[in-house]
Amino acid sequence: MEFRKKQKLFSQGDPATHLFYIQEGTVRLAVTSAAGKEAIVAVLGPGDFLGESCLVGQTVWIGTAVALSPGSALVIEKAEMLRVLHAEHELSDRFISYMVKRYIRTEEDLIDQLFNSSEKRLARALLLLARYGKHNQQMMLPKFSQAVLAEMVGTSRTRINFFMNKFRRLGFIEYNGGLKINNSLLSVVLRD
């Protein structure tokens, strides 16, 4: 399927009958509480799966997936994915590896939220969004609003603005028609 920016791929509470393999673009997964408070729990991009919990009996989506940029995804019905995972051992191994890495990332996100300052959480979020370690010295980010970054980090947009200006002043990030992340931003994450 092709999707456009701000298009919903699925909504919280809808039946979970398939999963997505993102080929291009960026998708955010957010959960909304009964009180209406929203939290972004993941931002996914090319090579990521979305909605894989339907494979283990989750019958409804626990969050809402919205495209942050135009892109495309392979839509895979639950029964077909289960069939292929049983038949294709190489795919099964890669999928298990992906899921374990995603689980570890979720644990790291929880630890980050519990123990780190909002400045450190923002630095880590920017590095993860830029897919740190998979590129060279500088990484370009798709366009994210400060409000989206605030939801991801769990702080206010005002604090995000303050830290983004600080990061730019220190040379950790650059604005040149897009947001460029320099590897030096890692120093904020590693600082005690």
C-alpha positions as CSV (number, residue, x, y, z in Angstrom):
1,M,0.0,0.0,0.0
2,E,1.0,3.6,-0.6
3,F,0.4,6.1,2.2
4,R,0.5,9.9,2.4
5,K,1.6,12.1,5.3
6,K,-0.9,12.1,8.2
7,Q,-2.8,9.0,6.8
8,K,-4.0,6.6,9.5
9,L,-2.8,3.0,8.8
10,F,-5.0,1.8,11.7
11,S,-6.8,3.1,14.7
12,Q,-6.7,2.1,18.4
13,G,-9.5,-0.4,19.0
14,D,-9.9,-1.5,15.4
15,P,-9.7,-5.3,14.6
16,A,-6.0,-6.4,14.3
17,T,-6.0,-8.8,11.3
18,H,-2.8,-8.0,9.5
19,L,0.6,-6.5,9.9
20,F,2.7,-4.1,7.9
21,Y,6.3,-4.2,6.6
22,I,7.4,-0.6,6.1
23,Q,9.3,-0.2,2.9
24,E,9.5,3.6,2.7
25,G,8.5,6.5,4.9
26,T,8.0,7.0,8.6
27,V,5.1,5.9,10.8
28,R,4.4,6.8,14.4
29,L,2.5,4.5,16.8
30,A,0.7,6.3,19.6
31,V,-1.6,5.2,22.4
32,T,-4.4,7.4,23.8
33,S,-5.6,6.9,27.4
34,A,-9.2,7.0,28.4
35,A,-8.6,10.5,29.6
36,G,-7.5,11.5,26.1
37,K,-3.7,11.8,26.8
38,E,-1.6,10.6,23.9
39,A,1.9,9.0,24.1
40,I,4.0,8.1,21.1
41,V,5.4,4.6,21.8
42,A,7.3,4.1,18.6
43,V,8.5,5.8,15.4
44,L,9.1,3.2,12.7
45,G,10.7,3.4,9.3
46,P,12.0,1.3,6.4
47,G,12.7,-2.3,7.4
48,D,10.4,-2.2,10.4
49,F,7.3,-4.3,11.1
50,L,4.1,-2.7,12.5
51,G,1.2,-4.5,14.1
52,E,3.0,-7.8,14.6
53,S,1.2,-8.4,17.9
54,C,-1.8,-9.7,15.9
55,L,0.4,-12.9,15.4
56,V,0.1,-13.8,19.1
57,G,-3.6,-13.3,19.6
58,Q,-4.0,-9.5,20.0
59,T,-7.4,-9.0,18.4
60,V,-7.6,-5.2,18.4
61,W,-5.0,-2.5,17.8
62,I,-3.7,-1.1,21.1
63,G,-2.6,2.1,19.4
64,T,-3.1,4.3,16.3
65,A,-0.5,4.3,13.5
66,V,-0.2,7.5,11.5
67,A,2.2,8.3,8.7
68,L,4.7,11.1,9.5
69,S,5.8,11.1,5.8
70,P,4.6,9.7,2.5
71,G,5.7,6.1,2.0
72,S,4.7,2.5,1.3
73,A,4.3,-0.7,3.2
74,L,3.6,-4.3,2.4
75,V,0.3,-5.4,4.1
76,I,0.5,-9.0,5.2
77,E,-2.5,-10.9,6.4
78,K,-2.0,-12.7,9.8
79,A,-2.6,-16.2,8.3
80,E,-0.2,-15.6,5.5
81,M,2.6,-14.3,7.8
82,L,2.2,-17.3,10.1
83,R,2.3,-19.7,7.1
84,V,5.5,-18.0,5.8
85,L,7.2,-18.0,9.2
86,H,6.6,-21.7,9.5
87,A,7.7,-22.5,5.9
88,E,10.7,-20.1,5.4
89,H,13.3,-20.6,8.1
90,E,15.5,-17.8,7.0
91,L,12.6,-15.3,7.2
92,S,11.6,-16.8,10.5
93,D,15.1,-16.3,11.9
94,R,15.2,-12.7,10.7
95,F,11.8,-11.9,12.1
96,I,12.7,-13.3,15.5
97,S,15.9,-11.3,15.5
98,Y,14.0,-8.2,14.6
99,M,11.4,-8.8,17.4
100,V,14.1,-9.4,20.0
101,K,15.9,-6.1,19.0
102,R,12.5,-4.3,19.2
103,Y,11.9,-5.7,22.6
104,I,15.3,-4.6,23.8
105,R,14.6,-1.1,22.3
106,T,11.4,-1.0,24.3
107,E,13.2,-1.9,27.5
108,E,15.8,0.8,26.8
109,D,13.0,3.3,26.1
110,L,11.4,2.5,29.5
111,I,14.7,2.8,31.4
112,D,15.4,6.1,29.5
113,Q,12.0,7.5,30.6
114,L,12.4,6.4,34.2
115,F,16.0,7.5,34.8
116,N,17.1,10.2,32.3
117,S,16.6,13.9,32.0
118,S,14.4,15.3,29.2
119,E,17.6,16.7,27.6
120,K,19.2,13.2,27.5
121,R,15.9,11.6,26.3
122,L,15.7,14.1,23.4
123,A,19.3,13.5,22.4
124,R,18.7,9.7,22.4
125,A,15.4,10.1,20.5
126,L,17.1,12.2,17.8
127,L,19.9,9.7,17.4
128,L,17.4,6.8,17.2
129,L,15.2,8.7,14.6
130,A,18.3,9.3,12.6
131,R,19.2,5.6,12.8
132,Y,22.5,6.3,14.5
133,G,25.2,3.8,13.7
134,K,23.7,2.9,10.3
135,H,25.2,6.0,8.6
136,N,28.4,8.0,8.5
137,Q,29.1,11.2,10.4
138,Q,25.9,13.2,9.8
139,M,22.4,11.9,9.6
140,M,19.4,13.7,8.1
141,L,16.0,13.4,9.8
142,P,12.6,13.5,8.2
143,K,10.8,16.6,9.3
144,F,9.4,16.3,12.8
145,S,7.5,19.0,14.7
146,Q,8.7,20.0,18.2
147,A,5.2,18.9,19.4
148,V,5.8,15.3,18.1
149,L,9.3,15.3,19.7
150,A,7.7,16.5,23.0
151,E,5.2,13.6,22.9
152,M,8.0,11.1,22.2
153,V,10.3,12.5,25.0
154,G,7.5,13.1,27.5
155,T,8.1,16.8,28.1
156,S,6.7,20.1,26.9
157,R,7.3,21.7,23.4
158,T,8.9,24.6,25.2
159,R,11.6,22.3,26.7
160,I,12.2,20.7,23.3
161,N,12.7,24.2,21.8
162,F,15.1,25.1,24.5
163,F,17.2,21.9,24.1
164,M,17.1,22.0,20.2
165,N,18.5,25.6,20.3
166,K,21.2,24.5,22.8
167,F,22.1,21.4,20.6
168,R,22.3,23.7,17.5
169,R,24.5,26.3,19.4
170,L,26.8,23.5,20.5
171,G,27.1,22.1,16.9
172,F,25.3,18.8,17.7
173,I,22.5,19.5,15.1
174,E,22.1,21.8,12.1
175,Y,19.1,23.2,10.4
176,N,19.6,23.4,6.6
177,G,16.2,22.8,5.0
178,G,16.1,19.7,7.2
179,L,17.5,18.5,10.5
180,K,21.0,17.2,10.4
181,I,22.2,15.2,13.4
182,N,25.9,15.1,14.0
183,N,27.5,12.1,15.8
184,S,28.7,14.6,18.5
185,L,25.2,14.5,19.9
186,L,26.1,11.1,21.3
187,S,28.1,13.0,24.0
188,V,24.9,14.2,25.6
189,V,23.6,10.6,25.9
190,L,26.9,9.3,27.3
191,R,27.3,12.2,29.8
192,D,26.5,11.3,33.4
